[in-house]
Amino acid sequence: MVHESWPRPFADPGLLRQALTHRSAGPKHNERLEFLGDALVDLIVADALYARWPKADEGALTRARAELVRESSLASLARQMRLGERLALGPGELKSGGHRRDSILADALEAVVAAIYLDAGFEACRDTVLPWFQPGIEALPTGTAAKDAKTRLQEWLQARQLQLPEYALLETTGDEHERTFRVTCTTSDPTITREGAGPSRRAAEQQAAAEVLRELEADHG
């Protein structure tokens, strides 16, 4: 559980305060820490996957890491840690629900990782942070990571020397922190158009691609 390794004592509590301060709240914000934390999270997760899957190729490792460290995954961890309740936000972000927004939560989580590293060193950082990702790592199929629908659709079309699909945004609805995106995915040979919806454009495109791929595989094998 995330809560077992959070919060941790800081020798310099100011680092944690900065990590939890959005740029809208003042000049001493968390963007530089977020930059460093992004690299640290990538390293910690990559190191764990490399050790866990000794026979996995680069593609599988890359897909697995991308699954674990994508914005929505980091935001989910931040919610488990209730970081949103501790964020310092400016009036505008507070009014618009910034403490619930995936991008702000994910950036804050990465900034906290950097703060731990600067405060206590890499070993302590890894020992604190790795348990946050361990359930996700263990949930992945051993030695592999499923390709997403957009990748599988692209490979299906390329294998038959067909044109790649086109994605178009139809509409975006809802408040900024609770948006729903609708997109289409269209192939030209054969001509198929399917819609997808999701909390991000990426998620909507994945759903639309999955629908197109399902029809192609059913019709053509």
Secondary structure, 3 states (H helix, E strand, C coil): CHHHHCCCCCCCHHHHHHHCECHHHCCCCCHHHHHHHHHHHHHHHHHHHHHHCCCCCHHHHHHHHHHHHCHHHHHHHHHHCCHHHHCECCHHHHHCCHHHCHHHHHHHHHHHHHHHHHHHCHHHHHHHHHHHHHHHHHHCCCCCCCCCHHHHHHHHHHHCCCCCCEEEEEEEECCHHHCEEEEEEEEECCEEEEEEEECCHHHHHHHHHHHHHHHHHHHHC
